[in-house]
Amino acid sequence: MIGRRRGAREILVLKANELLHAKSMVVNGFRYLGILTVLWGELGGYLWVLWTCRWPETGLSRQAERPTHVLLISDPQVRYPLSALVGDNSFLGPFRQFLYDTNIRKNWYIAKHFHPDAVVVLGDMLASGKYARTQAEYNAYAQKFDNIFRTGHSIPTYFIPGNNDIGMGTAVPVSKHIRQYYKERFGELNQRIVIRGHAFILLDAPGLVDEDYQRNAQFTEYDQWHPLPEGPVEFVHNFKSTQNASQPTILFSHIPLARPDAASCGPLRERGTIRRNVGHGYQNTLGKQTTTFLLQVLQPSIVFSGDNRDYCDYIHRLGGASDEAPPVREVTVKSFSPTRHIRHPGFQLLSFVSPATQPSFADRPCSLPGQNDIYAGPYLFVAVISFFGVLFANFLWAKRLPKHNLSRIPLTHRVSDYRTDSDGDSTPDQPPDSAIWSPYTPNMPFSPMSKFPPMRTPNSDSITTMRATSQPSSPYASPMLSPMMSPAFDEDTEDGVYISQYPLDRGFAEGDEEHHGFKSPLLPSSSPETAGNGWKLSDRKSSSFSWSWSFVFRGRRRRLTMSVPAVKSLIEYICVGDGASPWRRRSAAWGVVVDYYQIVWPSFVVWCIITWWTTF
């Protein structure tokens, strides 16, 4: 009993070691790990956003009507096709742009699943719109934006200009008509719209900065400044004269308002603060006088801005004003497009109800998965451990492979391969169940009365075997354990040694079965369709379609069969591979390449399917 338990335990240990070191198990394990990583990176993070981010309705006055939902996105910065306008002509330029566009499409695919009632884009729709030379070029650029951000006619979309859309300051646009190009594609530069009893002020911030430069050059205050015709300052004064006191004002500006450099942006900001800075074609914040002018004249309930790429929540307090002036909260919305300045893009959700009661609006930021973190994090990690895992596994497999002796096997057997019974006869240690396909198939001169040698020699022609018998007789006499020979047509046939290199009564192999009244069950049946050389459809029952060609060569009838591989076999060969395939026999390095390819390509296919599903 103890011996049996020990033997069973050893068998289990051997089986466990075989499973642990099985090549297909290791390859499939890394393959499934890669697929799961892609599913999480391309779907899991976005589904988590849909699950955790909700329209803000807590704190709003309870009404029978459903709140109105507005989606705020900032800085989509759609790039011109192939980055022709920004001079990115590198080899990886198209690939980088493809990934960039794909990420924006995925972000929009998730954002529109919130089903907003309206969308407001806070500027910089185009990454390099100010470099457009003609109206046709600007329209083609804007058309790409429309192809990505498809909202349909049922969802109204409003835009405010950004410095990259129309230019600003010393960055003079290529075309003098760039503002006209913008107006024909995105609407007016300054707009006032009313939604659910709230006045939305969409301000041309780049134009306001340019007008502020002209005002400062003349050392004039805003109350003495004569506004430019159809400029942002004139628009603000016109709104003040027609403002409805019962409508709360919500200000939208591409450029944030001024604030101290050390002002905190809250815990949701990834790094740093918004500091005053001016450069070629950009300005981080509006001027102090401009900020005071807007807050005093418009008296907004809340301000939404963009351009900074990172999130910021700041409270403005008018210095020197009366104590009755309430503080004004400003929210700088995160960039909707991926950028090196932040890890996670984002957008803002705004809900509001009729302003009969307070509060009448609420907002909430939502963060999107950072594709750079996904590519450089889980994807890179899984790719590296898969490569080194396959490399290490192939090294172990190569050490565990048996050493093959490629020398020719001798035509004579060794005495040690046999055991001698009580009668003095030599027999193999483990006789086979069938000599047809076993290594004991006879391949050398022997007598049918004798026992079989232990191994077939692959370098010599073996005679055909069939049913065992003590004397050559009918092939139907006994199990297939002896050389297959024709019936004893000659009574003088000696019970001696039959030389395997010479055919034994091969008349039946030449198509004379009927002449001798004997038909071999192991040879193809002769029919008018198959007699002689030629192709025919195989009559064997098989799961795949095949062709067979029978012919006579060197006095023996032979058959060549070609079958169409089954789909399942092809899939298994492509996915798992054949351990005996030439690809795996060439070298260990080539085996690593093949195994790694088999791990990577399913994940790549899954990535392509998800990308196509979410972006096109």
C-alpha positions in Angstrom: 0.0 0.0 0.0 2.8 2.4 0.9 4.5 1.6 -2.4 1.3 2.4 -4.3 0.9 5.7 -2.6 4.5 6.6 -3.2 4.1 5.7 -6.9 0.9 7.7 -7.2 2.6 10.7 -5.6 5.5 10.5 -8.0 3.2 10.3 -10.9 1.4 13.4 -9.7 4.7 15.2 -9.3 5.8 14.2 -12.8 2.4 15.4 -14.2 2.7 18.7 -12.4 6.2 19.3 -13.7 5.0 18.5 -17.3 2.2 21.0 -17.0 4.5 23.6 -15.4 7.0 23.3 -18.2 4.6 22.8 -21.1 5.3 25.3 -23.8 1.8 25.8 -24.9 0.8 26.6 -21.3 3.4 29.3 -20.9 2.6 30.9 -24.3 -1.1 30.8 -23.7 -0.7 32.3 -20.2 1.2 35.3 -21.5 -1.2 35.6 -24.4 -4.3 35.7 -22.2 -2.5 38.2 -19.9 -1.8 40.5 -22.9 -5.5 40.3 -24.0 -6.8 41.1 -20.6 -4.3 44.0 -20.3 -5.6 45.4 -23.6 -9.2 45.0 -22.6 -8.6 46.9 -19.4 -6.5 49.6 -21.0 -8.9 50.2 -23.9 -12.2 49.6 -22.2 -11.9 49.1 -18.5 -10.6 52.6 -17.7 -13.3 54.3 -19.8 -16.1 52.1 -18.4 -14.9 53.1 -15.0 -15.4 56.8 -16.0 -18.9 56.1 -17.1 -19.6 54.2 -13.8 -18.1 56.7 -11.4 -18.8 60.1 -13.0 -22.4 61.3 -12.9 -24.2 64.6 -13.7 -24.0 66.8 -10.6 -27.5 67.3 -9.2 -26.8 67.2 -5.5 -27.6 70.6 -4.0 -29.9 71.8 -6.8 -33.4 72.8 -5.9 -35.7 69.9 -6.4 -38.1 70.5 -9.2 -40.4 68.4 -11.2 -38.5 69.2 -14.4 -35.4 67.4 -15.4 -32.1 69.4 -15.0 -30.4 70.7 -18.2 -27.0 69.1 -18.8 -24.2 70.9 -20.6 -20.9 69.2 -21.5 -17.8 71.5 -21.3 -14.6 70.5 -23.1 -11.5 72.5 -23.6 -8.5 72.4 -25.9 -9.3 69.4 -28.2 -6.5 70.7 -30.4 -7.2 68.5 -33.4 -4.0 68.3 -35.5 -3.9 69.0 -39.2 -3.7 65.9 -41.4 -0.1 64.5 -41.3 0.9 67.6 -39.3 1.8 69.5 -42.5 1.2 72.9 -40.9 3.5 72.3 -38.0 6.4 70.8 -39.9 6.4 67.3 -38.4 7.9 65.3 -41.3 9.6 62.6 -39.2 9.3 59.0 -40.0 7.1 58.4 -36.9 5.0 61.5 -37.5 2.0 59.7 -39.1 2.1 57.0 -36.4 2.1 59.5 -33.6 -0.7 61.5 -35.2 -2.7 58.3 -35.6 -2.4 57.5 -31.9 -3.2 61.1 -31.0 -6.4 61.2 -33.1 -7.4 57.7 -31.9 -7.1 58.9 -28.3 -9.3 62.0 -28.9 -11.9 59.8 -30.7 -12.0 57.5 -27.7 -12.4 60.4 -25.3 -15.2 61.8 -27.3 -16.8 58.3 -27.6 -17.0 58.2 -23.8 -18.0 61.9 -23.3 -21.0 61.7 -25.7 -22.3 58.7 -23.8 -23.3 61.1 -21.1 -26.0 62.3 -23.5 -25.7 66.1 -22.9 -28.3 68.6 -23.9 -25.7 71.0 -25.2 -21.9 71.2 -25.7 -19.6 74.2 -25.2 -16.0 74.0 -26.5 -13.7 76.4 -24.6 -11.4 77.2 -27.5 -8.4 75.7 -29.3 -10.5 73.4 -31.4 -7.6 73.3 -33.9 -4.0 72.8 -32.9 -2.6 75.0 -35.7 -5.6 76.8 -37.2 -3.8 80.1 -37.2 -1.4 78.8 -39.8 -4.0 78.2 -42.5 -3.3 80.1 -45.6 -6.7 80.0 -47.4 -10.4 79.4 -46.6 -10.2 76.0 -48.3 -7.3 74.9 -46.1 -9.1 76.2 -43.0 -12.3 74.4 -44.0 -10.4 71.1 -44.6 -8.8 71.5 -41.1 -12.2 72.2 -39.5 -13.8 69.3 -41.3 -11.4 66.9 -39.6 -12.6 68.4 -36.3 -16.2 67.8 -37.3 -15.5 64.2 -38.3 -14.1 63.5 -34.9 -16.6 65.4 -32.8 -19.9 64.2 -34.3 -22.8 65.5 -32.3 -25.6 65.6 -34.9 -28.2 68.2 -35.3 -30.0 67.2 -32.1 -27.3 68.5 -29.8 -26.4 72.2 -30.1 -22.7 72.9 -29.9 -21.2 76.3 -29.2 -17.6 77.4 -29.6 -15.3 80.2 -28.4 -12.1 81.1 -30.2 -8.7 80.2 -28.8 -5.2 81.6 -29.5 -4.4 78.6 -31.7 -7.6 79.0 -33.7 -7.2 82.7 -34.8 -3.8 83.8 -33.4 -3.0 86.4 -30.7 -0.6 89.1 -29.9 2.7 89.1 -31.7 1.9 85.8 -33.4 0.4 87.3 -36.6 -1.6 84.7 -38.5 -0.5 83.7 -42.0 -3.8 85.0 -43.4 -5.3 88.4 -42.6 -8.7 86.9 -43.0 -8.3 84.2 -40.3 -11.1 85.6 -38.2 -13.4 85.4 -41.1 -12.4 81.8 -41.7 -13.2 81.0 -38.1 -16.6 82.7 -38.2 -17.7 80.8 -41.3 -16.9 77.5 -39.7 -17.6 77.9 -35.9 -19.8 81.0 -35.6 -19.4 84.4 -34.1 -16.4 85.4 -32.1 -18.6 86.8 -29.2 -21.9 85.2 -28.4 -24.7 85.5 -25.9 -27.1 82.6 -25.6 -29.7 81.8 -23.0 -30.3 78.2 -21.8 -32.8 77.4 -19.1 -32.9 81.0 -17.8 -29.1 81.4 -17.7 -27.2 83.8 -19.8 -24.1 82.2 -21.4 -21.4 84.8 -22.4 -19.0 83.3 -24.9 -16.1 85.8 -25.0 -13.4 86.3 -27.6 -10.4 86.2 -25.1 -7.6 86.4 -27.7 -9.3 89.5 -29.2 -9.7 90.9 -25.7 -5.9 90.5 -25.1 -5.1 92.3 -28.4 -7.4 95.1 -27.6 -5.9 95.3 -24.1 -2.5 95.8 -25.7 -3.8 98.7 -27.7 -5.4 100.3 -24.6 -2.2 100.0 -22.6 -0.2 101.5 -25.4 -2.4 104.6 -25.0 -2.3 104.6 -21.2 -6.1 104.6 -21.0 -8.4 103.1 -18.4 -11.3 101.0 -19.4 -13.9 103.6 -18.4 -12.2 106.1 -20.8 -11.4 103.6 -23.6 -13.3 103.8 -26.9 -14.0 100.1 -27.8 -13.0 98.7 -31.2 -16.0 98.2 -33.5 -17.4 94.6 -33.0 -14.7 93.9 -30.5 -15.0 92.1 -27.2 -15.0 95.3 -25.0 -17.9 96.7 -27.0 -19.7 93.3 -26.7 -19.4 93.4 -22.9 -20.8 97.0 -22.7 -23.7 96.0 -25.0 -24.5 93.0 -22.8 -24.5 95.2 -19.7 -27.0 97.6 -21.2 -29.4 94.7 -22.0 -28.7 92.4 -19.1 -31.7 90.8 -17.5 -31.2 90.8 -13.7 -33.3 87.6 -13.3 -30.9 85.6 -15.5 -27.6 84.4 -13.8 -24.6 85.1 -16.0 -22.1 82.3 -16.8 -18.9 83.6 -18.4 -16.8 81.4 -20.8 -13.3 82.5 -21.6 -10.5 80.6 -23.3 -7.8 82.4 -21.2 -8.1 82.2 -17.4 -8.6 85.4 -15.4 -5.7 87.0 -13.4 -4.8 85.7 -9.9 -1.7 85.7 -7.7 1.1 83.4 -8.8 1.0 81.5 -5.5 -2.7 81.0 -5.6 -3.7 77.4 -5.0 -5.7 75.5 -7.7 -7.2 72.9 -5.3 -6.5 69.2 -4.7 -7.6 68.1 -8.2 -4.7 69.8 -10.0 -1.9 67.5 -11.0 1.0 69.9 -10.5 1.9 73.5 -10.1 -0.3 76.6 -10.4 -1.4 79.1 -13.1 1.3 81.8 -13.2 1.5 85.0 -15.3 3.5 84.4 -18.4 3.5 85.8 -21.9 5.2 84.3 -25.0 5.0 84.2 -28.7 1.3 83.7 -29.5 0.1 82.9 -25.9 -0.6 84.5 -22.6 -1.3 82.4 -19.5 -3.9 84.8 -17.9 -5.7 88.0 -18.7 -4.4 91.3 -17.2 -5.4 92.4 -13.8 -7.3 95.4 -15.1 -9.1 93.3 -17.7 -10.1 90.8 -15.0 -11.5 93.5 -12.8 -13.3 95.1 -15.7 -15.1 91.8 -16.6 -16.0 90.9 -13.0 -17.4 94.3 -12.3 -19.4 94.8 -15.5 -20.7 91.2 -16.1 -21.0 90.2 -12.5 -20.9 86.5 -13.4 -22.1 83.8 -11.1 -19.3 81.5 -12.2 -16.5 81.5 -14.8 -15.2 78.6 -16.9 -11.9 78.9 -18.8 -9.4 76.7 -20.5 -6.0 77.0 -22.2 -3.9 75.9 -19.2 -4.5 72.2 -19.9 -4.7 71.3 -16.1 -7.6 71.7 -13.7 -7.8 74.7 -11.5 -10.5 75.8 -9.0 -10.0 79.4 -7.7 -12.2 82.0 -5.9 -11.9 85.6 -7.2 -12.4 88.4 -4.7 -12.5 92.0 -6.0 -10.0 94.0 -4.0 -11.2 97.5 -3.0 -14.8 96.7 -3.8 -17.7 96.9 -1.4 -18.3 94.1 1.0 -21.6 93.3 -0.8 -19.7 92.0 -3.9 -19.8 88.3 -3.7 -16.8 86.1 -4.5 -16.7 84.6 -8.0 -15.6 81.0 -8.6 -13.6 80.2 -11.7 -13.0 76.7 -12.9 -10.3 76.0 -15.5 -11.3 72.9 -17.4 -8.8 70.2 -18.0 -7.6 69.6 -21.6 -9.7 67.1 -23.5 -6.7 66.0 -25.7 -3.6 64.1 -24.4 -0.7 66.3 -23.7 2.7 66.0 -21.9 1.6 68.6 -19.3 -0.9 66.3 -17.6 -1.3 62.6 -17.1 -5.1 62.4 -17.4 -7.3 64.5 -19.8 -10.8 65.5 -18.7 -14.0 67.4 -19.2 -16.6 69.2 -17.1 -20.2 68.4 -16.4 -22.6 71.3 -15.8 -26.2 70.9 -14.6 -28.6 73.7 -13.9 -32.3 74.3 -13.4 -34.6 77.3 -13.6 -33.1 80.2 -11.5 -36.3 80.6 -9.5 -34.5 79.2 -6.4 -30.8 79.0 -5.4 -28.6 77.3 -6.1 -29.6 76.8 -9.8 -26.4 75.2 -11.2 -23.8 72.6 -10.2 -20.6 71.3 -11.9 -18.3 68.4 -11.6 -15.0 67.5 -13.2 -14.4 64.1 -14.8 -11.0 62.6 -15.6 -10.2 60.3 -18.5 -7.6 57.5 -18.7 -4.1 58.7 -19.6 -3.1 56.9 -22.8 0.6 57.7 -22.2 0.4 56.0 -18.8 -1.3 53.0 -20.3 1.2 52.6 -23.2 4.2 53.2 -21.0 2.8 51.4 -18.0 0.8 48.2 -18.2 1.4 47.6 -22.0 5.1 48.0 -21.7 5.3 46.0 -18.5 3.4 43.1 -19.9 5.4 43.2 -23.2 8.7 43.1 -21.3 7.8 40.3 -18.9 6.3 38.3 -21.8 9.5 38.6 -23.8 11.8 37.7 -20.9 9.4 35.0 -19.7 9.5 33.3 -23.2 13.2 33.8 -23.4 13.8 32.1 -20.0 11.3 29.3 -20.8 12.9 28.5 -24.1 16.3 28.3 -22.3 14.8 25.8 -19.9 13.1 23.8 -22.6 16.4 23.7 -24.6 18.2 22.2 -21.5 15.4 19.7 -21.0 15.5 18.4 -24.6 17.1 15.0 -25.0 20.4 14.7 -26.8 19.8 13.1 -30.2 22.3 10.8 -31.7 22.2 11.4 -35.4 24.6 8.5 -36.3 23.2 5.7 -38.5 21.6 2.9 -36.6 23.4 -0.4 -37.2 21.7 -3.1 -39.2 22.4 -5.7 -36.5 20.8 -5.7 -33.1 22.6 -5.8 -29.9 22.4 -8.8 -27.6 21.6 -6.4 -24.7 18.4 -5.4 -26.4 17.0 -8.9 -26.0 16.2 -11.2 -23.2 16.6 -15.0 -23.5 13.7 -17.2 -22.4 13.9 -20.8 -21.1 13.9 -22.2 -24.6 16.9 -20.2 -25.6 15.0 -17.9 -27.9 15.7 -14.2 -27.9 12.8 -11.8 -27.5 12.5 -8.0 -27.1 12.1 -6.6 -23.7 8.7 -5.1 -24.5 7.0 -6.7 -27.4 4.7 -4.2 -29.3 1.0 -4.5 -29.6 1.3 -4.1 -33.4 4.3 -4.3 -35.5 2.9 -2.1 -38.2 3.6 1.3 -36.7 5.9 0.2 -33.8 9.7 0.6 -33.7 9.8 -3.2 -33.8 8.7 -3.3 -37.4 11.1 -5.7 -39.2 13.6 -4.1 -41.4 16.3 -6.8 -42.0 16.5 -10.4 -43.2 14.6 -12.7 -40.8 12.5 -15.8 -40.8 8.8 -15.5 -40.2 9.2 -18.1 -37.5 11.6 -16.0 -35.5 10.9 -13.2 -33.0 11.2 -9.5 -34.1 14.2 -7.2 -33.7 13.7 -4.3 -31.3 13.9 -1.4 -33.7 13.2 -0.5 -37.3 16.1 0.9 -39.3 15.0 4.1 -41.0 17.7 3.9 -43.6 16.6 0.7 -45.3 13.4 -0.2 -47.2 11.1 -2.2 -44.9 8.9 -4.8 -46.3 5.2 -4.4 -45.8 3.7 -6.2 -42.8 0.3 -7.6 -42.2 -1.2 -10.4 -40.0 1.0 -12.7 -38.0 1.3 -16.3 -38.9 3.8 -19.2 -38.5 3.6 -19.9 -42.2 3.0 -17.6 -45.1 -0.7 -18.1 -45.7 -3.9 -16.0 -46.0 -3.6 -12.4 -44.9 -6.8 -12.9 -42.9 -5.4 -15.6 -40.6 -4.2 -13.7 -37.6 -3.4 -10.3 -36.1 -1.0 -7.9 -37.9 2.3 -8.9 -36.4 4.3 -10.3 -39.3 5.5 -9.3 -42.7 2.8 -9.0 -45.3 3.3 -11.5 -48.0 1.2 -12.9 -50.8 -0.4 -16.3 -50.5 1.7 -19.4 -50.9 1.3 -19.9 -54.6 4.4 -22.1 -54.8 4.3 -25.1 -52.5 8.0 -25.3 -52.6 8.4 -22.0 -50.9 11.0 -22.4 -48.2 10.6 -21.5 -44.7 13.8 -19.6 -44.7 15.1 -16.1 -44.7 13.2 -13.7 -47.0 15.4 -10.9 -48.1 13.5 -7.6 -47.5 15.3 -5.8 -50.4 13.5 -8.1 -53.0 9.8 -8.2 -53.6 8.0 -11.4 -52.5 5.3 -12.4 -55.0 4.5 -8.8 -55.9 2.0 -9.7 -58.5 -0.8 -8.3 -56.4 1.1 -5.0 -56.2 1.1 -4.6 -60.0 -2.6 -4.8 -60.4 -2.9 -8.7 -60.8 -5.1 -9.2 -57.7 -7.9 -10.8 -59.8 -5.4 -13.1 -61.6 -4.5 -14.8 -58.4 -7.9 -14.6 -56.9 -6.6 -12.4 -54.0 -7.2 -8.8 -53.2 -5.1 -7.1 -50.5 -7.1 -5.2 -47.9 -4.2 -2.8 -47.4 -3.9 -1.6 -50.9 -6.3 0.8 -52.8 -9.1 -0.8 -54.6 -8.7 -0.8 -58.4 -11.6 0.7 -60.4 -12.0 2.2 -63.8 -11.6 5.6 -62.4 -8.3 4.8 -60.5 -6.7 2.2 -62.6 -3.3 3.4 -63.8 -1.8 6.7 -62.9 -4.0 9.6 -62.2 -5.7 11.7 -59.6 -9.0 10.9 -57.9 -11.0 12.2 -55.0 -10.2 10.2 -51.9 -13.0 7.8 -50.9 -11.9 7.8 -47.3 -14.3 9.2 -44.8 -12.6 12.3 -43.5 -13.5 15.7 -42.1 -11.5 17.5 -44.8 -11.5 17.3 -48.6 -8.6 15.5 -50.1 -7.1 14.3 -53.4 -5.4 10.9 -54.0 -3.1 9.7 -56.8 -2.2 6.1 -57.1 0.7 5.0 -59.4 3.2 2.1 -59.8 6.8 2.9 -59.0 9.6 0.3 -59.1 7.2 -2.6 -59.2 5.0 -1.4 -56.3 1.7 0.4 -56.3 1.9 3.6 -54.3 -0.6 6.3 -53.3 0.0 10.0 -52.8 -2.8 11.9 -50.9 -3.1 15.6 -50.4 -5.9 16.9 -48.1 -7.1 20.4 -47.4 -6.2 21.2 -43.8 -9.1 21.7 -41.5 -9.9 25.2 -40.2 -9.5 24.0 -36.6 -6.0 22.6 -37.4 -5.0 25.9 -39.1 -6.1 27.9 -36.1 -4.3 25.7 -33.7 -1.1 25.8 -35.8 -1.2 29.6 -36.0 -2.2 30.2 -32.4 -0.2 27.5 -30.6 2.1 26.2 -33.2 3.5 22.7 -33.8 6.2 21.5 -31.6 7.7 19.6 -34.5 7.4 22.5 -37.0 10.6 23.7 -38.8 10.2 27.1 -37.2 10.8 25.6 -33.8 13.6 23.4 -34.9 15.9 26.1 -36.4 17.2 27.7 -33.3 16.3 28.7 -29.8 16.4 32.4 -30.8 14.0 31.8 -33.6 11.8 29.9 -31.2 11.7 33.0 -28.9 10.7 35.1 -31.9 7.9 32.7 -32.9 6.6 32.3 -29.4 6.6 36.1 -28.8 4.8 36.7 -32.0 2.1 34.2 -31.0 1.7 36.1 -27.8 1.6 39.6 -29.3 -0.7 39.2 -32.3 -3.9 38.3 -30.5 -3.6 41.3 -28.3 -2.9 43.5 -31.3 -6.0 42.1 -33.1 -8.1 42.9 -29.9 -6.7 46.4 -29.8 -7.6 47.0 -33.5 -11.1 45.7 -33.0 -11.7 48.0 -30.0 -10.1 51.0 -31.7 -12.3 50.5 -34.8 -15.4 50.0 -32.6 -14.9 53.2 -30.5 -13.5 55.6 -33.1 -15.2 54.8 -36.5 
